[in-house]
Amino acid sequence: MAIRSKDPFKAAEAVFAKKREPDPKPATPPAGREQVTLRIDRDVLEHFQSEGPGWQDRINEALRRVVESA
């Protein structure tokens, strides 16, 4: 059984000392992708969703083409 310090400051320091360790680095998403919130006009979204699943990948491909041509 651990003996508690009679000095409240030392007791608090002992408790919080354990929490000072840095948090582990967050995992990198696969393929370097990052989740974001993006506002897109309804008609643009419907265009990409009209072809079914994979619409997010199609938006990403379209954005990539624009970035590469800039």
CHARMM internal coordinates of N, CA and C (Angstrom, degrees):
IC EDIT
DIST 1 N 1 CA 1.4363
DIST 1 CA 1 C 1.5245
ANGL 1 N 1 CA 1 C 109.27
DIST 1 C 2 N 1.3409
ANGL 1 CA 1 C 2 N 116.66
DIHE 1 N 1 CA 1 C 2 N 131.34
DIST 2 N 2 CA 1.4515
ANGL 1 C 2 N 2 CA 121.01
DIHE 1 CA 1 C 2 N 2 CA -178.55
DIST 2 CA 2 C 1.5196
ANGL 2 N 2 CA 2 C 110.09
DIHE 1 C 2 N 2 CA 2 C -76.41
DIST 2 C 3 N 1.3237
ANGL 2 CA 2 C 3 N 114.82
DIHE 2 N 2 CA 2 C 3 N 144.23
DIST 3 N 3 CA 1.4585
ANGL 2 C 3 N 3 CA 120.62
DIHE 2 CA 2 C 3 N 3 CA 178.20
DIST 3 CA 3 C 1.5211
ANGL 3 N 3 CA 3 C 108.06
DIHE 2 C 3 N 3 CA 3 C -91.84
DIST 3 C 4 N 1.3291
ANGL 3 CA 3 C 4 N 115.92
DIHE 3 N 3 CA 3 C 4 N 125.95
DIST 4 N 4 CA 1.4649
ANGL 3 C 4 N 4 CA 120.66
DIHE 3 CA 3 C 4 N 4 CA 178.79
DIST 4 CA 4 C 1.5174
ANGL 4 N 4 CA 4 C 109.58
DIHE 3 C 4 N 4 CA 4 C -77.81
DIST 4 C 5 N 1.3191
ANGL 4 CA 4 C 5 N 114.20
DIHE 4 N 4 CA 4 C 5 N 141.37
DIST 5 N 5 CA 1.4561
ANGL 4 C 5 N 5 CA 120.23
DIHE 4 CA 4 C 5 N 5 CA 177.66
DIST 5 CA 5 C 1.5277
ANGL 5 N 5 CA 5 C 109.29
DIHE 4 C 5 N 5 CA 5 C -71.87
DIST 5 C 6 N 1.3149
ANGL 5 CA 5 C 6 N 115.61
DIHE 5 N 5 CA 5 C 6 N 145.36
DIST 6 N 6 CA 1.4668
ANGL 5 C 6 N 6 CA 119.90
DIHE 5 CA 5 C 6 N 6 CA 176.84
DIST 6 CA 6 C 1.5266
ANGL 6 N 6 CA 6 C 110.38
DIHE 5 C 6 N 6 CA 6 C -79.82
DIST 6 C 7 N 1.3287
ANGL 6 CA 6 C 7 N 116.57
DIHE 6 N 6 CA 6 C 7 N -15.10
DIST 7 N 7 CA 1.4644
ANGL 6 C 7 N 7 CA 121.58
DIHE 6 CA 6 C 7 N 7 CA 178.74
DIST 7 CA 7 C 1.5322
ANGL 7 N 7 CA 7 C 107.84
DIHE 6 C 7 N 7 CA 7 C -90.42
DIST 7 C 8 N 1.3396
ANGL 7 CA 7 C 8 N 118.58
DIHE 7 N 7 CA 7 C 8 N 112.08
DIST 8 N 8 CA 1.4676
ANGL 7 C 8 N 8 CA 120.54
DIHE 7 CA 7 C 8 N 8 CA -177.15
DIST 8 CA 8 C 1.5319
ANGL 8 N 8 CA 8 C 112.81
DIHE 7 C 8 N 8 CA 8 C -61.49
DIST 8 C 9 N 1.3219
ANGL 8 CA 8 C 9 N 117.87
DIHE 8 N 8 CA 8 C 9 N -32.44
DIST 9 N 9 CA 1.4542
ANGL 8 C 9 N 9 CA 120.62
DIHE 8 CA 8 C 9 N 9 CA 178.66
DIST 9 CA 9 C 1.5307
ANGL 9 N 9 CA 9 C 110.27
DIHE 8 C 9 N 9 CA 9 C -63.56
DIST 9 C 10 N 1.3422
ANGL 9 CA 9 C 10 N 116.46
DIHE 9 N 9 CA 9 C 10 N -46.02
DIST 10 N 10 CA 1.4656
ANGL 9 C 10 N 10 CA 120.49
DIHE 9 CA 9 C 10 N 10 CA 179.09
DIST 10 CA 10 C 1.5337
ANGL 10 N 10 CA 10 C 110.96
DIHE 9 C 10 N 10 CA 10 C -64.95
DIST 10 C 11 N 1.3140
ANGL 10 CA 10 C 11 N 116.84
DIHE 10 N 10 CA 10 C 11 N -36.95
DIST 11 N 11 CA 1.4622
ANGL 10 C 11 N 11 CA 120.75
DIHE 10 CA 10 C 11 N 11 CA 178.63
DIST 11 CA 11 C 1.5287
ANGL 11 N 11 CA 11 C 110.29
DIHE 10 C 11 N 11 CA 11 C -64.45
DIST 11 C 12 N 1.3248
ANGL 11 CA 11 C 12 N 116.57
DIHE 11 N 11 CA 11 C 12 N -43.22
DIST 12 N 12 CA 1.4697
ANGL 11 C 12 N 12 CA 120.83
DIHE 11 CA 11 C 12 N 12 CA 178.68
DIST 12 CA 12 C 1.5175
ANGL 12 N 12 CA 12 C 110.17
DIHE 11 C 12 N 12 CA 12 C -65.95
DIST 12 C 13 N 1.3075
ANGL 12 CA 12 C 13 N 117.85
DIHE 12 N 12 CA 12 C 13 N -43.02
DIST 13 N 13 CA 1.4649
ANGL 12 C 13 N 13 CA 121.48
DIHE 12 CA 12 C 13 N 13 CA 178.01
DIST 13 CA 13 C 1.5297
ANGL 13 N 13 CA 13 C 110.70
DIHE 12 C 13 N 13 CA 13 C -58.81
DIST 13 C 14 N 1.3186
ANGL 13 CA 13 C 14 N 117.08
DIHE 13 N 13 CA 13 C 14 N -40.37
DIST 14 N 14 CA 1.4589
ANGL 13 C 14 N 14 CA 120.58
DIHE 13 CA 13 C 14 N 14 CA -179.37
DIST 14 CA 14 C 1.5260
ANGL 14 N 14 CA 14 C 111.09
DIHE 13 C 14 N 14 CA 14 C -65.11
DIST 14 C 15 N 1.3225
ANGL 14 CA 14 C 15 N 116.58
DIHE 14 N 14 CA 14 C 15 N -38.13
DIST 15 N 15 CA 1.4645
ANGL 14 C 15 N 15 CA 120.51
DIHE 14 CA 14 C 15 N 15 CA -179.65
DIST 15 CA 15 C 1.5247
ANGL 15 N 15 CA 15 C 110.60
DIHE 14 C 15 N 15 CA 15 C -69.50
DIST 15 C 16 N 1.3252
ANGL 15 CA 15 C 16 N 116.59
DIHE 15 N 15 CA 15 C 16 N -47.13
DIST 16 N 16 CA 1.4650
ANGL 15 C 16 N 16 CA 120.67
DIHE 15 CA 15 C 16 N 16 CA -175.33
DIST 16 CA 16 C 1.5207
ANGL 16 N 16 CA 16 C 112.92
DIHE 15 C 16 N 16 CA 16 C -79.37
DIST 16 C 17 N 1.3159
ANGL 16 CA 16 C 17 N 118.55
DIHE 16 N 16 CA 16 C 17 N -18.23
DIST 17 N 17 CA 1.4614
ANGL 16 C 17 N 17 CA 121.15
DIHE 16 CA 16 C 17 N 17 CA 179.18
DIST 17 CA 17 C 1.5249
ANGL 17 N 17 CA 17 C 110.32
DIHE 16 C 17 N 17 CA 17 C -60.60
DIST 17 C 18 N 1.3112
ANGL 17 CA 17 C 18 N 117.23
DIHE 17 N 17 CA 17 C 18 N -34.50
DIST 18 N 18 CA 1.4566
ANGL 17 C 18 N 18 CA 121.64
DIHE 17 CA 17 C 18 N 18 CA 179.89
DIST 18 CA 18 C 1.5245
ANGL 18 N 18 CA 18 C 111.11
DIHE 17 C 18 N 18 CA 18 C -68.08
DIST 18 C 19 N 1.3291
ANGL 18 CA 18 C 19 N 117.49
DIHE 18 N 18 CA 18 C 19 N -28.63
DIST 19 N 19 CA 1.4589
ANGL 18 C 19 N 19 CA 121.68
DIHE 18 CA 18 C 19 N 19 CA -175.75
DIST 19 CA 19 C 1.5196
ANGL 19 N 19 CA 19 C 112.53
DIHE 18 C 19 N 19 CA 19 C -88.38
DIST 19 C 20 N 1.2988
ANGL 19 CA 19 C 20 N 119.02
DIHE 19 N 19 CA 19 C 20 N -1.88
DIST 20 N 20 CA 1.4521
ANGL 19 C 20 N 20 CA 121.94
DIHE 19 CA 19 C 20 N 20 CA -178.28
DIST 20 CA 20 C 1.5269
ANGL 20 N 20 CA 20 C 112.92
DIHE 19 C 20 N 20 CA 20 C -80.19
DIST 20 C 21 N 1.3104
ANGL 20 CA 20 C 21 N 116.58
DIHE 20 N 20 CA 20 C 21 N -12.60
DIST 21 N 21 CA 1.4598
ANGL 20 C 21 N 21 CA 119.64
DIHE 20 CA 20 C 21 N 21 CA -179.99
DIST 21 CA 21 C 1.5181
ANGL 21 N 21 CA 21 C 108.87
DIHE 20 C 21 N 21 CA 21 C -63.12
DIST 21 C 22 N 1.3449
ANGL 21 CA 21 C 22 N 117.55
DIHE 21 N 21 CA 21 C 22 N 138.49
DIST 22 N 22 CA 1.4619
ANGL 21 C 22 N 22 CA 119.71
DIHE 21 CA 21 C 22 N 22 CA -179.94
DIST 22 CA 22 C 1.5244
ANGL 22 N 22 CA 22 C 111.34
DIHE 21 C 22 N 22 CA 22 C -64.73
DIST 22 C 23 N 1.3243
ANGL 22 CA 22 C 23 N 114.52
DIHE 22 N 22 CA 22 C 23 N 146.85
DIST 23 N 23 CA 1.4542
ANGL 22 C 23 N 23 CA 119.40
DIHE 22 CA 22 C 23 N 23 CA 177.40
DIST 23 CA 23 C 1.5174
ANGL 23 N 23 CA 23 C 109.10
DIHE 22 C 23 N 23 CA 23 C -67.64
DIST 23 C 24 N 1.3355
ANGL 23 CA 23 C 24 N 116.96
DIHE 23 N 23 CA 23 C 24 N 147.78
DIST 24 N 24 CA 1.4615
ANGL 23 C 24 N 24 CA 118.19
DIHE 23 CA 23 C 24 N 24 CA 178.02
DIST 24 CA 24 C 1.5271
ANGL 24 N 24 CA 24 C 110.16
DIHE 23 C 24 N 24 CA 24 C -62.84
DIST 24 C 25 N 1.3266
ANGL 24 CA 24 C 25 N 116.05
DIHE 24 N 24 CA 24 C 25 N 149.60
DIST 25 N 25 CA 1.4581
ANGL 24 C 25 N 25 CA 121.37
DIHE 24 CA 24 C 25 N 25 CA -179.23
DIST 25 CA 25 C 1.5284
ANGL 25 N 25 CA 25 C 108.91
DIHE 24 C 25 N 25 CA 25 C -63.46
DIST 25 C 26 N 1.3398
ANGL 25 CA 25 C 26 N 118.14
DIHE 25 N 25 CA 25 C 26 N 132.74
DIST 26 N 26 CA 1.4673
ANGL 25 C 26 N 26 CA 119.61
DIHE 25 CA 25 C 26 N 26 CA -179.64
DIST 26 CA 26 C 1.5242
ANGL 26 N 26 CA 26 C 110.82
DIHE 25 C 26 N 26 CA 26 C -64.10
DIST 26 C 27 N 1.3129
ANGL 26 CA 26 C 27 N 115.52
DIHE 26 N 26 CA 26 C 27 N 149.57
DIST 27 N 27 CA 1.4526
ANGL 26 C 27 N 27 CA 120.85
DIHE 26 CA 26 C 27 N 27 CA -179.58
DIST 27 CA 27 C 1.5228
ANGL 27 N 27 CA 27 C 110.28
DIHE 26 C 27 N 27 CA 27 C -65.13
DIST 27 C 28 N 1.3238
ANGL 27 CA 27 C 28 N 116.19
DIHE 27 N 27 CA 27 C 28 N 141.60
DIST 28 N 28 CA 1.4587
ANGL 27 C 28 N 28 CA 120.69
DIHE 27 CA 27 C 28 N 28 CA 177.36
DIST 28 CA 28 C 1.5179
ANGL 28 N 28 CA 28 C 108.51
DIHE 27 C 28 N 28 CA 28 C -79.54
DIST 28 C 29 N 1.3202
ANGL 28 CA 28 C 29 N 117.12
DIHE 28 N 28 CA 28 C 29 N 132.03
DIST 29 N 29 CA 1.4677
ANGL 28 C 29 N 29 CA 119.01
DIHE 28 CA 28 C 29 N 29 CA 179.03
DIST 29 CA 29 C 1.5285
ANGL 29 N 29 CA 29 C 111.04
DIHE 28 C 29 N 29 CA 29 C -62.51
DIST 29 C 30 N 1.3312
ANGL 29 CA 29 C 30 N 117.54
DIHE 29 N 29 CA 29 C 30 N 151.90
DIST 30 N 30 CA 1.4516
ANGL 29 C 30 N 30 CA 119.50
DIHE 29 CA 29 C 30 N 30 CA 179.13
DIST 30 CA 30 C 1.5223
ANGL 30 N 30 CA 30 C 111.06
DIHE 29 C 30 N 30 CA 30 C -59.31
DIST 30 C 31 N 1.3151
ANGL 30 CA 30 C 31 N 116.04
DIHE 30 N 30 CA 30 C 31 N 142.88
DIST 31 N 31 CA 1.4662
ANGL 30 C 31 N 31 CA 123.84
DIHE 30 CA 30 C 31 N 31 CA 178.38
DIST 31 CA 31 C 1.5245
ANGL 31 N 31 CA 31 C 112.04
DIHE 30 C 31 N 31 CA 31 C 60.19
DIST 31 C 32 N 1.3406
ANGL 31 CA 31 C 32 N 116.86
DIHE 31 N 31 CA 31 C 32 N 20.25
DIST 32 N 32 CA 1.4514
ANGL 31 C 32 N 32 CA 120.29
DIHE 31 CA 31 C 32 N 32 CA 177.07
DIST 32 CA 32 C 1.5171
ANGL 32 N 32 CA 32 C 114.28
DIHE 31 C 32 N 32 CA 32 C 68.01
DIST 32 C 33 N 1.2952
ANGL 32 CA 32 C 33 N 118.22
DIHE 32 N 32 CA 32 C 33 N 19.55
DIST 33 N 33 CA 1.4678
ANGL 32 C 33 N 33 CA 120.82
DIHE 32 CA 32 C 33 N 33 CA 179.65
DIST 33 CA 33 C 1.5109
ANGL 33 N 33 CA 33 C 110.27
DIHE 32 C 33 N 33 CA 33 C -82.78
DIST 33 C 34 N 1.3225
ANGL 33 CA 33 C 34 N 114.68
DIHE 33 N 33 CA 33 C 34 N 153.20
DIST 34 N 34 CA 1.4528
ANGL 33 C 34 N 34 CA 121.11
DIHE 33 CA 33 C 34 N 34 CA 179.66
DIST 34 CA 34 C 1.5169
ANGL 34 N 34 CA 34 C 109.15
DIHE 33 C 34 N 34 CA 34 C -133.23
DIST 34 C 35 N 1.3175
ANGL 34 CA 34 C 35 N 115.65
DIHE 34 N 34 CA 34 C 35 N 136.96
DIST 35 N 35 CA 1.4522
ANGL 34 C 35 N 35 CA 120.33
DIHE 34 CA 34 C 35 N 35 CA 179.03
DIST 35 CA 35 C 1.5212
ANGL 35 N 35 CA 35 C 109.21
DIHE 34 C 35 N 35 CA 35 C -77.88
DIST 35 C 36 N 1.3402
ANGL 35 CA 35 C 36 N 115.98
DIHE 35 N 35 CA 35 C 36 N 129.95
DIST 36 N 36 CA 1.4598
ANGL 35 C 36 N 36 CA 121.86
DIHE 35 CA 35 C 36 N 36 CA 179.49
DIST 36 CA 36 C 1.5206
ANGL 36 N 36 CA 36 C 109.31
DIHE 35 C 36 N 36 CA 36 C -135.93
DIST 36 C 37 N 1.3200
ANGL 36 CA 36 C 37 N 115.15
DIHE 36 N 36 CA 36 C 37 N 164.74
DIST 37 N 37 CA 1.4544
ANGL 36 C 37 N 37 CA 120.96
DIHE 36 CA 36 C 37 N 37 CA 171.90
DIST 37 CA 37 C 1.5174
ANGL 37 N 37 CA 37 C 106.36
DIHE 36 C 37 N 37 CA 37 C -105.04
DIST 37 C 38 N 1.3155
ANGL 37 CA 37 C 38 N 115.96
DIHE 37 N 37 CA 37 C 38 N 128.64
DIST 38 N 38 CA 1.4571
ANGL 37 C 38 N 38 CA 121.27
DIHE 37 CA 37 C 38 N 38 CA -175.05
DIST 38 CA 38 C 1.5163
ANGL 38 N 38 CA 38 C 109.27
DIHE 37 C 38 N 38 CA 38 C -135.56
DIST 38 C 39 N 1.3061
ANGL 38 CA 38 C 39 N 117.14
DIHE 38 N 38 CA 38 C 39 N 131.05
DIST 39 N 39 CA 1.4667
ANGL 38 C 39 N 39 CA 120.80
DIHE 38 CA 38 C 39 N 39 CA 177.86
DIST 39 CA 39 C 1.5211
ANGL 39 N 39 CA 39 C 108.10
DIHE 38 C 39 N 39 CA 39 C -95.43
DIST 39 C 40 N 1.3388
ANGL 39 CA 39 C 40 N 115.69
DIHE 39 N 39 CA 39 C 40 N 123.15
DIST 40 N 40 CA 1.4620
ANGL 39 C 40 N 40 CA 122.81
DIHE 39 CA 39 C 40 N 40 CA -177.78
DIST 40 CA 40 C 1.5229
ANGL 40 N 40 CA 40 C 107.57
DIHE 39 C 40 N 40 CA 40 C -126.76
DIST 40 C 41 N 1.3373
ANGL 40 CA 40 C 41 N 116.10
DIHE 40 N 40 CA 40 C 41 N 142.08
DIST 41 N 41 CA 1.4620
ANGL 40 C 41 N 41 CA 119.80
DIHE 40 CA 40 C 41 N 41 CA 176.84
DIST 41 CA 41 C 1.5267
ANGL 41 N 41 CA 41 C 109.68
DIHE 40 C 41 N 41 CA 41 C -57.22
DIST 41 C 42 N 1.3298
ANGL 41 CA 41 C 42 N 116.16
DIHE 41 N 41 CA 41 C 42 N 142.03
DIST 42 N 42 CA 1.4592
ANGL 41 C 42 N 42 CA 122.67
DIHE 41 CA 41 C 42 N 42 CA -176.28
DIST 42 CA 42 C 1.5330
ANGL 42 N 42 CA 42 C 111.65
DIHE 41 C 42 N 42 CA 42 C -53.96
DIST 42 C 43 N 1.3444
ANGL 42 CA 42 C 43 N 118.40
DIHE 42 N 42 CA 42 C 43 N -43.91
DIST 43 N 43 CA 1.4682
ANGL 42 C 43 N 43 CA 120.27
DIHE 42 CA 42 C 43 N 43 CA -177.36
DIST 43 CA 43 C 1.5238
ANGL 43 N 43 CA 43 C 111.84
DIHE 42 C 43 N 43 CA 43 C -66.12
DIST 43 C 44 N 1.3321
ANGL 43 CA 43 C 44 N 117.58
DIHE 43 N 43 CA 43 C 44 N -33.81
DIST 44 N 44 CA 1.4637
ANGL 43 C 44 N 44 CA 121.11
DIHE 43 CA 43 C 44 N 44 CA 177.62
DIST 44 CA 44 C 1.5244
ANGL 44 N 44 CA 44 C 109.58
DIHE 43 C 44 N 44 CA 44 C -67.94
DIST 44 C 45 N 1.3218
ANGL 44 CA 44 C 45 N 116.00
DIHE 44 N 44 CA 44 C 45 N -45.05
DIST 45 N 45 CA 1.4647
ANGL 44 C 45 N 45 CA 120.56
DIHE 44 CA 44 C 45 N 45 CA 179.05
DIST 45 CA 45 C 1.5272
ANGL 45 N 45 CA 45 C 110.73
DIHE 44 C 45 N 45 CA 45 C -61.72
DIST 45 C 46 N 1.3244
ANGL 45 CA 45 C 46 N 116.98
DIHE 45 N 45 CA 45 C 46 N -45.13
DIST 46 N 46 CA 1.4653
ANGL 45 C 46 N 46 CA 120.54
DIHE 45 CA 45 C 46 N 46 CA 179.63
DIST 46 CA 46 C 1.5274
ANGL 46 N 46 CA 46 C 111.22
DIHE 45 C 46 N 46 CA 46 C -61.51
DIST 46 C 47 N 1.3323
ANGL 46 CA 46 C 47 N 116.93
DIHE 46 N 46 CA 46 C 47 N -36.45
DIST 47 N 47 CA 1.4666
ANGL 46 C 47 N 47 CA 120.30
DIHE 46 CA 46 C 47 N 47 CA 178.15
DIST 47 CA 47 C 1.5328
ANGL 47 N 47 CA 47 C 110.51
DIHE 46 C 47 N 47 CA 47 C -58.85
DIST 47 C 48 N 1.3377
ANGL 47 CA 47 C 48 N 116.83
DIHE 47 N 47 CA 47 C 48 N -48.92
DIST 48 N 48 CA 1.4659
ANGL 47 C 48 N 48 CA 120.22
DIHE 47 CA 47 C 48 N 48 CA -178.63
DIST 48 CA 48 C 1.5261
ANGL 48 N 48 CA 48 C 112.00
DIHE 47 C 48 N 48 CA 48 C -71.11
DIST 48 C 49 N 1.3223
ANGL 48 CA 48 C 49 N 118.00
DIHE 48 N 48 CA 48 C 49 N -35.18
DIST 49 N 49 CA 1.4643
ANGL 48 C 49 N 49 CA 120.80
DIHE 48 CA 48 C 49 N 49 CA -179.45
DIST 49 CA 49 C 1.5205
ANGL 49 N 49 CA 49 C 112.50
DIHE 48 C 49 N 49 CA 49 C -76.38
DIST 49 C 50 N 1.3321
ANGL 49 CA 49 C 50 N 118.09
DIHE 49 N 49 CA 49 C 50 N -19.56
DIST 50 N 50 CA 1.4675
ANGL 49 C 50 N 50 CA 120.90
DIHE 49 CA 49 C 50 N 50 CA -176.11
DIST 50 CA 50 C 1.5241
ANGL 50 N 50 CA 50 C 112.84
DIHE 49 C 50 N 50 CA 50 C -63.75
DIST 50 C 51 N 1.3285
ANGL 50 CA 50 C 51 N 117.13
DIHE 50 N 50 CA 50 C 51 N -22.43
DIST 51 N 51 CA 1.4607
ANGL 50 C 51 N 51 CA 120.82
DIHE 50 CA 50 C 51 N 51 CA 179.51
DIST 51 CA 51 C 1.5211
ANGL 51 N 51 CA 51 C 112.41
DIHE 50 C 51 N 51 CA 51 C -89.55
DIST 51 C 52 N 1.3232
ANGL 51 CA 51 C 52 N 117.48
DIHE 51 N 51 CA 51 C 52 N 4.00
DIST 52 N 52 CA 1.4608
ANGL 51 C 52 N 52 CA 121.34
DIHE 51 CA 51 C 52 N 52 CA 175.20
DIST 52 CA 52 C 1.5145
ANGL 52 N 52 CA 52 C 113.83
DIHE 51 C 52 N 52 CA 52 C 91.75
DIST 52 C 53 N 1.3398
ANGL 52 CA 52 C 53 N 115.37
DIHE 52 N 52 CA 52 C 53 N -160.30
DIST 53 N 53 CA 1.4669
ANGL 52 C 53 N 53 CA 120.65
DIHE 52 CA 52 C 53 N 53 CA -177.35
DIST 53 CA 53 C 1.5261
ANGL 53 N 53 CA 53 C 111.53
DIHE 52 C 53 N 53 CA 53 C -54.52
DIST 53 C 54 N 1.3212
ANGL 53 CA 53 C 54 N 114.81
DIHE 53 N 53 CA 53 C 54 N 148.85
DIST 54 N 54 CA 1.4531
ANGL 53 C 54 N 54 CA 121.13
DIHE 53 CA 53 C 54 N 54 CA -179.13
DIST 54 CA 54 C 1.5179
ANGL 54 N 54 CA 54 C 112.66
DIHE 53 C 54 N 54 CA 54 C 97.28
DIST 54 C 55 N 1.3277
ANGL 54 CA 54 C 55 N 116.65
DIHE 54 N 54 CA 54 C 55 N 7.53
DIST 55 N 55 CA 1.4565
ANGL 54 C 55 N 55 CA 120.13
DIHE 54 CA 54 C 55 N 55 CA -176.80
DIST 55 CA 55 C 1.5206
ANGL 55 N 55 CA 55 C 112.61
DIHE 54 C 55 N 55 CA 55 C -62.82
DIST 55 C 56 N 1.3284
ANGL 55 CA 55 C 56 N 117.69
DIHE 55 N 55 CA 55 C 56 N -32.51
DIST 56 N 56 CA 1.4635
ANGL 55 C 56 N 56 CA 119.39
DIHE 55 CA 55 C 56 N 56 CA 178.30
DIST 56 CA 56 C 1.5297
ANGL 56 N 56 CA 56 C 110.40
DIHE 55 C 56 N 56 CA 56 C -67.28
DIST 56 C 57 N 1.3309
ANGL 56 CA 56 C 57 N 116.09
DIHE 56 N 56 CA 56 C 57 N -39.18
DIST 57 N 57 CA 1.4668
ANGL 56 C 57 N 57 CA 119.89
DIHE 56 CA 56 C 57 N 57 CA 176.69
DIST 57 CA 57 C 1.5251
ANGL 57 N 57 CA 57 C 110.76
DIHE 56 C 57 N 57 CA 57 C -64.29
DIST 57 C 58 N 1.3296
ANGL 57 CA 57 C 58 N 117.33
DIHE 57 N 57 CA 57 C 58 N -37.84
DIST 58 N 58 CA 1.4662
ANGL 57 C 58 N 58 CA 120.27
DIHE 57 CA 57 C 58 N 58 CA 179.11
DIST 58 CA 58 C 1.5326
ANGL 58 N 58 CA 58 C 111.06
DIHE 57 C 58 N 58 CA 58 C -66.91
DIST 58 C 59 N 1.3279
ANGL 58 CA 58 C 59 N 116.81
DIHE 58 N 58 CA 58 C 59 N -38.70
DIST 59 N 59 CA 1.4652
ANGL 58 C 59 N 59 CA 119.38
DIHE 58 CA 58 C 59 N 59 CA 175.85
DIST 59 CA 59 C 1.5254
ANGL 59 N 59 CA 59 C 109.59
DIHE 58 C 59 N 59 CA 59 C -63.42
DIST 59 C 60 N 1.3258
ANGL 59 CA 59 C 60 N 116.44
DIHE 59 N 59 CA 59 C 60 N -43.69
DIST 60 N 60 CA 1.4639
ANGL 59 C 60 N 60 CA 120.64
DIHE 59 CA 59 C 60 N 60 CA 179.76
DIST 60 CA 60 C 1.5297
ANGL 60 N 60 CA 60 C 110.55
DIHE 59 C 60 N 60 CA 60 C -60.89
DIST 60 C 61 N 1.3402
ANGL 60 CA 60 C 61 N 117.20
DIHE 60 N 60 CA 60 C 61 N -42.50
DIST 61 N 61 CA 1.4686
ANGL 60 C 61 N 61 CA 121.29
DIHE 60 CA 60 C 61 N 61 CA 178.61
DIST 61 CA 61 C 1.5252
ANGL 61 N 61 CA 61 C 111.03
DIHE 60 C 61 N 61 CA 61 C -62.77
DIST 61 C 62 N 1.3281
ANGL 61 CA 61 C 62 N 117.54
DIHE 61 N 61 CA 61 C 62 N -42.66
DIST 62 N 62 CA 1.4627
ANGL 61 C 62 N 62 CA 121.27
DIHE 61 CA 61 C 62 N 62 CA 179.47
DIST 62 CA 62 C 1.5260
ANGL 62 N 62 CA 62 C 110.56
DIHE 61 C 62 N 62 CA 62 C -63.76
DIST 62 C 63 N 1.3248
ANGL 62 CA 62 C 63 N 116.58
DIHE 62 N 62 CA 62 C 63 N -42.73
DIST 63 N 63 CA 1.4660
ANGL 62 C 63 N 63 CA 120.23
DIHE 62 CA 62 C 63 N 63 CA 178.43
DIST 63 CA 63 C 1.5328
ANGL 63 N 63 CA 63 C 110.79
DIHE 62 C 63 N 63 CA 63 C -65.05
DIST 63 C 64 N 1.3299
ANGL 63 CA 63 C 64 N 116.58
DIHE 63 N 63 CA 63 C 64 N -39.30
DIST 64 N 64 CA 1.4598
ANGL 63 C 64 N 64 CA 120.82
DIHE 63 CA 63 C 64 N 64 CA 178.69
DIST 64 CA 64 C 1.5271
ANGL 64 N 64 CA 64 C 110.92
DIHE 63 C 64 N 64 CA 64 C -61.43
DIST 64 C 65 N 1.3408
ANGL 64 CA 64 C 65 N 117.18
DIHE 64 N 64 CA 64 C 65 N -42.90
DIST 65 N 65 CA 1.4712
ANGL 64 C 65 N 65 CA 120.57
DIHE 64 CA 64 C 65 N 65 CA 179.15
DIST 65 CA 65 C 1.5277
ANGL 65 N 65 CA 65 C 110.62
DIHE 64 C 65 N 65 CA 65 C -60.90
DIST 65 C 66 N 1.3212
ANGL 65 CA 65 C 66 N 116.82
DIHE 65 N 65 CA 65 C 66 N -40.71
DIST 66 N 66 CA 1.4654
ANGL 65 C 66 N 66 CA 120.58
DIHE 65 CA 65 C 66 N 66 CA 179.07
DIST 66 CA 66 C 1.5341
ANGL 66 N 66 CA 66 C 109.88
DIHE 65 C 66 N 66 CA 66 C -64.76
DIST 66 C 67 N 1.3127
ANGL 66 CA 66 C 67 N 116.90
DIHE 66 N 66 CA 66 C 67 N -44.59
DIST 67 N 67 CA 1.4658
ANGL 66 C 67 N 67 CA 121.10
DIHE 66 CA 66 C 67 N 67 CA -178.11
DIST 67 CA 67 C 1.5366
ANGL 67 N 67 CA 67 C 110.48
DIHE 66 C 67 N 67 CA 67 C -64.48
DIST 67 C 68 N 1.3258
ANGL 67 CA 67 C 68 N 116.53
DIHE 67 N 67 CA 67 C 68 N -41.78
DIST 68 N 68 CA 1.4642
ANGL 67 C 68 N 68 CA 120.22
DIHE 67 CA 67 C 68 N 68 CA -178.09
DIST 68 CA 68 C 1.5231
ANGL 68 N 68 CA 68 C 112.44
DIHE 67 C 68 N 68 CA 68 C -70.45
DIST 68 C 69 N 1.3268
ANGL 68 CA 68 C 69 N 117.25
DIHE 68 N 68 CA 68 C 69 N -27.14
DIST 69 N 69 CA 1.4573
ANGL 68 C 69 N 69 CA 119.72
DIHE 68 CA 68 C 69 N 69 CA -179.59
DIST 69 CA 69 C 1.5367
ANGL 69 N 69 CA 69 C 111.97
DIHE 68 C 69 N 69 CA 69 C -86.02
DIST 69 C 70 N 1.3176
ANGL 69 CA 69 C 70 N 116.56
DIHE 69 N 69 CA 69 C 70 N -9.65
DIST 70 N 70 CA 1.4764
ANGL 69 C 70 N 70 CA 120.00
DIHE 69 CA 69 C 70 N 70 CA -178.40
DIST 70 CA 70 C 1.5173
ANGL 70 N 70 CA 70 C 112.05
DIHE 69 C 70 N 70 CA 70 C -78.60
END
COOR INIT
IC SEED 1 N 1 CA 1 C
IC BUILD
